[in-house]
Amino acid sequence: MQEGKIVQRSLRSEIEHHLKERGYTLTKLGEITGINQGVLSDILNRTPSRAMTIGHLDALAVAFKQALGWLYELYVTECFVEGRVSRSRVIPYLVRCAEIGRQDCIELIVPNLLENQKNLSILFSVAEKLFATGKREESIPFYQLVIEAEKDSHGDRFVMSQYRLFRAAQGGTDSEKKWEAVIRFNPYRKRLPENHQLDALLQLANVCFTLHNWKEVERYADELRELATIIYNEEVQRWEIDGVGGILETERHLVVYYGQGFLLKGLALQLQERYEEAISCVQEYTELGWFKFRDELAEMEIEKFRGWAKANHYTLNLLMGRTELLSEYVNHLANNPPEILAGMFTIMETANRFGLSVDDVVERFSKDIACFQDYEDPFSLTRHLHFRYHIAIYQLHKGRIAEGIAETLRCLALASRMKEQEKFQRCVAMFWKYRHSTSDQQINDFQNILEGRKK
């Protein structure tokens, strides 16, 4: 080698260096990596070289005991053949870079892709693969790139990217971010294909429920029910004419969207104390056995609706003053443990409204109540928040001030975490009212919550 000459690093020169350093033959390397010896030979020795997949590179990294992402920065050359993009290599490469956090490598390749509108399909495919495998956070930048560069705001790719961004934003407990996502996506919901539109409306209604925006829940639930009805009638008509029906591909069975349209609206009406209207909604999903195109999955879903209808009939009747049903409802909850969280919210609200004593019920389900804090899904968090609020009021009204303040602080902490402003303010007011009966530790806990510090 001439003095001062710079040796250009390349993917293959690095691999050959490690091959010699470890004294591996291609046969030995093939055994370790699981890559065919002939393929390895074509990658390293053939002219022109055989293209390498990102899977090959990962296997070689393991064989040479290198860190995850080894030589990824040099793999960019494999993604372009004579100036043309290789979809079969660039998509898996970008997916893998996103999965392991190699943002530097993504930035090496994306500007080149954005020079040609046709390459937006590559970025969209990367985003979709990440989304489909649960890597929603990692998919977000790719959907954003598509939205920013896409010229057709009515095109499927643009609208689907908006929808996926909305779905990706639903993790966590930050209500402000969730509402911002609803506002961003709302104008595009009716541009989606019908199968995705059903899912979108269900998600919009669910999110608005957790945000306590009952009017919006009603709105999206109505749209969901109406669309499900239209699609169902079209499917029935197709079945009567062609003998084929139930072919629309959706995340859930069509009966779920129809039933959820009534269920969610009924819950929203209940929480606005419009109980008679809510009962009318419950009656609509009490029995869905008339639904055509029922398979085993549909039967399971229909049975779930029967169970929810039974529980919600109890709930609404109790809230309307039929307190003689309380013991029957408590037994129902004991036989249906998954309903205990929602049921205890109802029972505490009923107790406060009608001056009932439910100490025995709280004691009976004390072990279940102790586990409420383990729930993390948005619906359970919302119910847990309501339960803590009502049990705080119950304990204070019973004159058990220490217990009432403790429950108020639990509710306050949960409202702070969820950024639920109304309950937060009410809990602050309750704590302030009884501040002279608080312990030093409770005052300290209160201050920590207000300042956003965890215990």
Disulfide bonds with the S-S distance in Angstrom:
none
